[in-house]
Amino acid sequence: MFSAMLFAISLVALAQFGLYYWRAVLTGVASHPISSEILEAVQVSETDLCGADFDRLVSLLSLTPELKGSHGNLGFVPAYFKIIGKAAELFGSISPALLGWSERERVLCTRYAAVQIGLRLEANLAQAAAIRSC
């Protein structure tokens, strides 16, 4: 019985560590500067970037071809964005603090998507330059 409880606690701790690590990576990538071309394509300034711009950025990401590797994928970010949005819908009227936190998280997801578009475009330009040089 003790070993099963210890195993369950260790699984929960491992899952929590994985979630915190994923969130730290998300924050680290989202802190990179966003290209002005991407902001112009979405027609928004970096200071006015909000959670509502996420869908436009995801559609813009789907329009950019991926020439090399698996860089520029959003991974679990769209699911996280939807979960945060549902939590804000359900509990936002009860807790204004949750509403503010959810909007900050949605902006984080939006910034992550914008940075991923920039990384994909940089990789595509580098690939095109390598092809031209051959």
Backbone torsions as a table, in degrees:
resi	resn	phi	psi	omega
1	MET	NA	-43.3	-179.8
2	PHE	-63.8	-40.5	-178.8
3	SER	-67.1	-36.7	177.7
4	ALA	-66.2	-41.1	178.7
5	MET	-66.1	-41.1	178.0
6	LEU	-64.1	-39.6	177.6
7	PHE	-64.9	-43.0	179.4
8	ALA	-63.9	-42.6	178.6
9	ILE	-64.2	-40.0	179.8
10	SER	-68.5	-34.7	176.1
11	LEU	-66.2	-41.5	177.5
12	VAL	-64.0	-41.7	179.0
13	ALA	-65.3	-39.0	178.0
14	LEU	-65.8	-42.6	177.7
15	ALA	-63.3	-40.6	178.9
16	GLN	-65.2	-42.0	177.4
17	PHE	-62.4	-42.6	178.7
18	GLY	-61.7	-41.8	178.7
19	LEU	-65.2	-43.7	179.1
20	TYR	-65.8	-38.3	178.5
21	TYR	-65.3	-45.5	179.3
22	TRP	-60.4	-42.3	179.3
23	ARG	-64.8	-37.5	178.0
24	ALA	-67.2	-39.4	176.8
25	VAL	-65.2	-43.0	177.8
26	LEU	-58.5	-45.8	179.7
27	THR	-65.8	-40.5	179.8
28	GLY	-63.0	-43.3	179.4
29	VAL	-69.4	-41.1	-178.4
30	ALA	-67.0	-18.1	-179.6
31	SER	-81.1	-8.4	176.9
32	HIS	-68.0	154.7	178.9
33	PRO	-68.4	147.2	179.7
34	ILE	-97.0	134.3	-179.2
35	SER	-63.5	142.2	179.8
36	SER	-67.2	-28.9	178.0
37	GLU	-64.8	-37.7	179.7
38	ILE	-69.2	-42.2	178.7
39	LEU	-64.9	-35.4	176.7
40	GLU	-68.8	-37.0	179.6
41	ALA	-65.2	-34.1	179.3
42	VAL	-88.4	-11.6	-180.0
43	GLN	61.8	53.8	178.4
44	VAL	-149.5	150.6	174.5
45	SER	-90.3	162.4	-176.5
46	GLU	-63.9	-33.1	179.6
47	THR	-75.1	-24.3	-179.7
48	ASP	-93.8	4.4	-179.4
49	LEU	-63.7	128.3	-179.1
50	CYS	-136.6	176.1	-177.5
51	GLY	-63.4	-25.6	-179.9
52	ALA	-69.1	-16.9	-180.0
53	ASP	-82.9	-5.7	-175.8
54	PHE	-60.5	-45.1	-177.8
55	ASP	-63.6	-38.5	177.4
56	ARG	-65.4	-38.6	179.1
57	LEU	-69.9	-37.1	177.7
58	VAL	-65.2	-40.5	177.7
59	SER	-67.2	-35.2	176.4
60	LEU	-67.2	-37.4	177.5
61	LEU	-65.3	-37.2	179.6
62	SER	-69.8	-20.7	178.1
63	LEU	-82.9	-21.5	-179.3
64	THR	-85.2	124.3	-179.3
65	PRO	-70.9	154.0	178.4
66	GLU	-110.6	105.1	-174.3
67	LEU	-88.8	-27.3	-171.0
68	LYS	-140.1	125.4	172.5
69	GLY	67.0	-165.4	-179.2
70	SER	-113.3	31.1	178.3
71	HIS	-78.3	143.7	175.2
72	GLY	95.1	7.2	175.9
73	ASN	-81.2	150.0	-179.3
74	LEU	-87.4	-18.2	177.4
75	GLY	62.3	-126.9	-177.7
76	PHE	-87.3	1.8	-174.7
77	VAL	-62.5	-42.9	177.3
78	PRO	-61.8	-37.4	177.5
79	ALA	-66.5	-41.9	177.8
80	TYR	-62.4	-40.6	178.6
81	PHE	-61.2	-43.4	179.9
82	LYS	-68.7	-39.5	179.1
83	ILE	-63.4	-43.2	178.5
84	ILE	-63.6	-40.8	178.4
85	GLY	-63.9	-41.7	178.4
86	LYS	-66.3	-39.2	177.9
87	ALA	-63.4	-38.5	178.4
88	ALA	-67.2	-38.3	177.9
89	GLU	-64.7	-44.2	-175.5
90	LEU	-73.6	-44.2	-170.9
91	PHE	-114.1	2.2	-177.8
92	GLY	-65.7	-33.5	179.7
93	SER	-73.3	-25.1	179.3
94	ILE	-80.4	-41.2	-174.4
95	SER	-129.2	108.5	175.9
96	PRO	-64.4	-28.3	178.2
97	ALA	-64.9	-38.6	177.4
98	LEU	-65.7	-36.2	178.2
99	LEU	-63.7	-43.6	177.4
100	GLY	-66.0	-41.7	179.0
101	TRP	-63.9	-42.7	-178.3
102	SER	-64.9	-36.9	177.9
103	GLU	-68.0	-38.2	175.9
104	ARG	-62.9	-39.8	178.5
105	GLU	-68.3	-37.8	178.2
106	ARG	-66.3	-38.3	175.7
107	VAL	-65.5	-38.0	177.1
108	LEU	-60.8	-44.8	177.5
109	CYS	-63.5	-38.4	178.9
110	THR	-65.7	-44.0	177.4
111	ARG	-63.2	-39.5	178.3
112	TYR	-60.2	-44.8	179.5
113	ALA	-63.4	-40.5	179.1
114	ALA	-64.5	-41.9	178.5
115	VAL	-65.9	-38.9	179.1
116	GLN	-64.4	-36.4	176.0
117	ILE	-62.9	-44.3	178.2
118	GLY	-61.5	-42.4	178.8
119	LEU	-65.1	-39.0	179.0
120	ARG	-66.7	-42.1	178.9
121	LEU	-65.0	-40.4	176.7
122	GLU	-61.8	-42.8	179.0
123	ALA	-64.8	-38.9	178.8
124	ASN	-66.7	-40.5	178.4
125	LEU	-66.5	-39.1	177.7
126	ALA	-65.7	-39.6	178.0
127	GLN	-65.8	-41.5	178.7
128	ALA	-65.2	-39.3	177.9
129	ALA	-65.9	-37.3	178.2
130	ALA	-67.6	-36.2	179.0
131	ILE	-68.8	-40.5	179.8
132	ARG	-67.5	-31.5	-176.8
133	SER	-77.2	-16.6	-179.8
134	CYS	-77.7	NA	NA
